[in-house]
């Protein structure tokens, strides 16, 4: 047991260092003076080096070798075995890739990121193309060193695995194939009828101070504690909504738009889902591998649940709209809850992913998945991405893309080398619906409770079945453990059919 405790002691130190990096990242986005940027970069770089050194030193390998021997490993508990497995995975990934290759990847990410910024301003793919091609090449070079760890000949599997261990492209493709055959039918059925709903009130101006008050009340509703002596949350302002932190310190950044109150509110509910997932890990698992919420799909499922399944539901509007009218002194008192629900759920395919409706959003992800898959299979080159993008947008969404700024340049992911991240967004939607189907068996009247502003039973169910399980299972196993089924899009399609047929009947 001494060997196990020594291994966990080293890991715990690195986890705490990572948590310090998160606090510095928050400060960088909210309070860092311009002159401090260079100094902060040095601080962050040193912390990253310390984490890398700690997890890649020879002592870790020896401790792992000793623990994995026969009876020593057999005597460990399920949680302890999982901790060892996760440290081994992390150790192998950090030690297999030569430092020189890592250095080239980091450098090329910076080059690609700057090139993408310039290309976006000028709406010119050629400015980005060369640097992205170089980044994809060196990214694939790095993945070659990790291929046997993941036990897959497909480099796209290896790339996706970095974001959520255990996911495979064959399973994802089969799920997405089903979605491709079902979602366009839903768009065709509900686009016109939903757009007949009144929506002019969504752009009514609401001052930032008033929006903050509304968000603070939503924080009370969803259990994101900002005010008590046990408060773990804080909300700041940043250019993009995001969640930073873990456990007792989980912070949210929001961007308030005067003429779009609901976007501020729905962004908060999304980030609150991430936050509660990070917050509610078992206390004894904190700073251990099983307490690291690295499964991106599971985290996204929690955010999509609070954002869409709760936040865009007609039941929620019966709670939300009176709250808004109370704080805005009746600014929306001419709008009925059902009208509001119909307005925020309009089906309207658009080129921009982040403002897409709940149905077409997933087709945006499938477009990116198919492009990435073709890149890894060497079926297309980086120079062909804009043409393929236009073709797939016309095929799946029925829209024309005016220029690359609202096409393949709209997302930052590829410029950061995040090939394989996009599928986790749609999979998060799918898993959220599967979880709700399972939850409904235990809490059949949960929608009625939300109508009354009571979300405690729902949150407790998610806490018990998802949050408290931490990283004890890979995502596919966790989904099956909780729902009894493997990841499938059928519950998600059923959820969409039921929701939209009820809203626009």
Residue pairs with C-beta under 8 A, 6 or more apart in sequence:
3 63
3 66
3 67
3 72
4 67
4 76
4 80
4 83
4 84
6 63
7 60
7 63
7 64
7 67
7 83
7 84
7 87
8 83
8 288
10 54
10 55
10 59
10 60
10 63
11 55
11 83
11 87
11 287
11 288
11 289
12 287
12 288
13 54
14 50
14 51
14 54
14 55
15 287
15 288
15 291
15 292
16 287
17 47
17 50
17 51
17 54
18 47
18 51
19 245
19 246
19 247
19 249
19 287
20 47
21 44
21 47
21 48
21 51
22 244
22 245
22 246
23 244
23 245
23 249
24 40
24 43
24 44
24 47
25 44
25 244
26 236
26 244
26 245
26 251
26 253
27 40
28 37
28 40
29 236
29 238
29 239
29 242
29 244
29 253
30 236
30 237
30 238
30 253
32 40
52 94
54 60
55 87
55 90
55 91
55 94
56 91
56 94
56 95
60 87
60 91
61 91
61 95
64 84
64 87
64 88
64 91
66 72
67 73
67 76
67 84
68 84
68 88
73 81
73 84
76 84
78 472
79 285
79 290
79 472
82 289
82 290
82 471
82 472
83 288
83 289
83 290
86 289
86 290
86 292
86 471
87 289
89 149
89 165
90 289
92 146
92 149
93 146
93 149
93 162
96 145
96 146
96 149
97 142
97 145
97 146
98 145
101 138
101 141
101 142
101 145
102 142
104 138
105 135
105 138
105 139
105 142
105 417
108 131
108 134
108 135
108 138
108 417
109 135
109 415
109 416
109 417
111 131
111 134
111 135
112 128
112 131
112 132
112 134
112 135
112 414
112 415
112 416
112 417
113 412
113 415
113 416
114 131
115 127
115 128
115 130
115 131
115 132
115 415
116 128
116 131
116 132
116 409
116 412
116 414
116 415
118 127
118 128
119 125
119 126
119 127
119 128
119 404
119 409
120 405
120 409
123 403
123 404
123 405
123 409
124 404
125 385
125 386
125 404
125 408
125 409
128 409
128 415
129 382
129 383
132 382
132 414
132 415
133 381
133 382
133 383
135 414
135 415
135 417
136 375
136 382
136 419
139 159
139 417
139 419
140 155
140 376
143 155
143 158
143 159
144 155
146 158
147 153
147 155
147 158
150 157
150 158
150 161
152 158
152 161
152 168
154 169
154 376
155 376
156 169
156 372
156 373
156 376
156 377
156 419
156 420
157 167
157 168
157 169
159 376
159 419
159 420
160 167
160 168
160 169
160 172
160 420
160 423
161 167
161 420
162 420
163 296
163 418
163 420
163 421
163 424
164 294
164 295
164 296
164 297
164 298
164 424
164 427
164 474
164 475
165 294
165 295
165 474
165 475
166 474
166 475
166 476
166 477
167 297
167 423
167 424
167 427
167 475
167 476
169 373
171 476
171 486
171 487
172 369
172 423
172 427
173 369
173 373
175 427
175 430
175 487
175 488
175 489
176 366
176 369
176 423
176 426
178 489
178 490
178 493
179 362
179 363
179 366
179 426
179 489
179 492
179 493
180 363
180 366
180 396
182 489
182 493
183 359
183 360
183 362
183 363
183 396
183 493
184 363
184 396
184 398
186 347
186 359
186 493
186 496
186 497
186 500
187 347
187 349
187 359
187 360
187 397
187 398
189 500
190 347
190 359
190 500
190 504
191 347
191 348
191 349
193 504
194 342
194 345
194 346
194 347
194 348
194 500
194 503
194 504
195 346
195 347
195 348
197 339
197 342
197 343
197 346
197 504
198 339
198 342
198 343
199 342
199 343
199 346
201 332
201 334
201 335
201 340
201 343
202 260
202 261
202 262
202 343
202 344
203 259
203 260
204 259
204 261
204 331
204 332
205 258
205 259
206 214
206 258
206 261
206 328
206 331
207 258
208 256
208 258
210 327
210 328
211 256
211 261
211 264
211 265
212 235
212 256
213 327
214 261
214 264
214 265
214 323
214 324
214 327
214 328
215 235
215 254
215 264
215 265
215 268
216 226
216 235
217 323
217 327
218 265
218 268
218 269
218 272
218 320
218 323
219 225
219 226
219 233
219 235
219 268
219 272
221 319
221 453
221 455
222 269
222 272
222 276
222 306
222 455
222 459
223 276
223 455
223 456
223 459
224 233
224 252
224 272
224 275
224 276
225 231
225 232
225 233
226 233
226 234
226 235
232 247
232 248
232 249
232 250
232 279
233 250
233 251
233 252
233 275
233 279
234 251
234 252
235 251
235 252
235 253
235 254
235 268
236 251
236 252
236 253
236 254
237 253
237 254
237 255
237 256
238 253
238 254
238 255
239 255
240 253
240 255
241 252
241 253
241 254
241 255
241 267
241 268
241 270
241 271
242 252
242 253
242 271
243 250
243 251
243 252
243 253
243 271
243 274
243 275
243 278
244 250
244 251
244 252
244 253
245 251
245 275
245 278
246 278
246 279
246 281
246 286
246 293
247 278
247 279
247 281
247 286
247 291
248 279
250 275
250 278
250 279
252 268
252 271
252 272
252 275
253 271
254 264
254 267
254 268
254 271
255 264
255 267
256 264
257 263
257 264
261 324
262 344
265 311
265 320
266 307
266 311
266 312
266 344
269 306
269 307
269 310
269 311
270 303
270 304
270 306
270 307
270 311
271 303
272 306
273 302
273 303
273 304
273 305
273 306
273 307
274 299
274 302
274 303
276 302
276 306
276 459
276 462
276 463
276 467
277 293
277 298
277 299
277 302
277 303
277 466
277 467
278 293
278 299
279 467
280 463
280 467
280 468
281 291
281 293
281 467
281 468
281 470
282 291
282 468
282 470
285 291
285 470
289 471
290 470
290 471
290 472
291 470
291 471
292 470
292 471
293 299
293 470
293 471
294 471
295 471
295 474
295 475
295 478
296 421
296 424
296 428
297 424
297 427
297 428
297 431
297 475
298 428
298 431
298 466
298 475
298 478
299 428
300 424
300 425
300 427
300 428
300 429
300 431
301 427
301 428
301 429
301 431
301 432
301 435
301 466
302 432
302 462
302 466
302 467
303 428
304 428
304 429
304 432
305 432
305 435
305 436
305 462
308 358
308 429
308 432
309 432
309 433
309 436
309 495
310 316
310 450
310 455
310 458
312 341
312 344
312 345
312 358
313 341
313 447
313 450
313 499
314 337
314 338
314 341
314 502
314 503
315 447
315 448
315 450
315 451
316 450
316 451
317 337
317 338
317 340
317 341
318 337
318 451
319 450
319 451
319 452
319 453
320 337
320 340
321 332
321 335
321 336
321 337
321 340
324 331
324 332
325 331
325 332
325 333
332 340
338 503
341 503
342 503
342 504
345 357
345 358
345 499
345 500
345 503
346 357
347 357
347 359
347 360
347 500
348 357
348 360
349 356
349 357
349 360
349 363
349 397
349 398
349 399
350 356
350 360
350 399
351 393
351 399
351 401
351 402
351 406
351 407
351 410
352 406
352 410
353 361
353 364
353 365
353 410
353 411
356 364
358 429
358 496
359 496
359 500
360 397
361 425
361 426
361 429
362 426
362 429
363 396
363 397
364 397
365 422
365 423
365 425
365 426
366 396
366 426
367 389
367 392
367 393
367 396
367 397
368 411
368 422
369 422
369 423
369 426
370 392
371 380
371 385
371 388
371 389
371 392
371 408
372 419
372 420
372 422
374 380
374 388
375 381
375 382
375 385
375 419
376 419
380 388
385 408
386 404
386 407
386 408
389 401
389 404
389 407
389 408
390 400
390 401
390 407
393 399
393 400
393 401
393 407
394 400
401 407
408 414
411 422
413 419
413 421
413 422
427 475
427 487
429 492
430 487
430 488
430 489
430 491
430 492
431 475
431 479
431 487
432 492
433 491
433 492
433 494
433 495
434 479
434 483
434 485
434 487
434 488
434 491
434 492
435 462
435 465
435 466
435 482
435 483
436 491
436 495
437 483
437 491
437 494
437 495
438 465
438 482
438 483
438 484
439 446
439 458
439 461
439 462
439 465
440 446
442 461
443 449
443 457
443 458
443 461
446 457
446 458
449 455
449 457
449 458
450 458
465 482
466 478
466 482
469 478
469 481
469 482
472 478
473 481
475 487
476 486
476 487
479 485
479 486
479 487
480 486
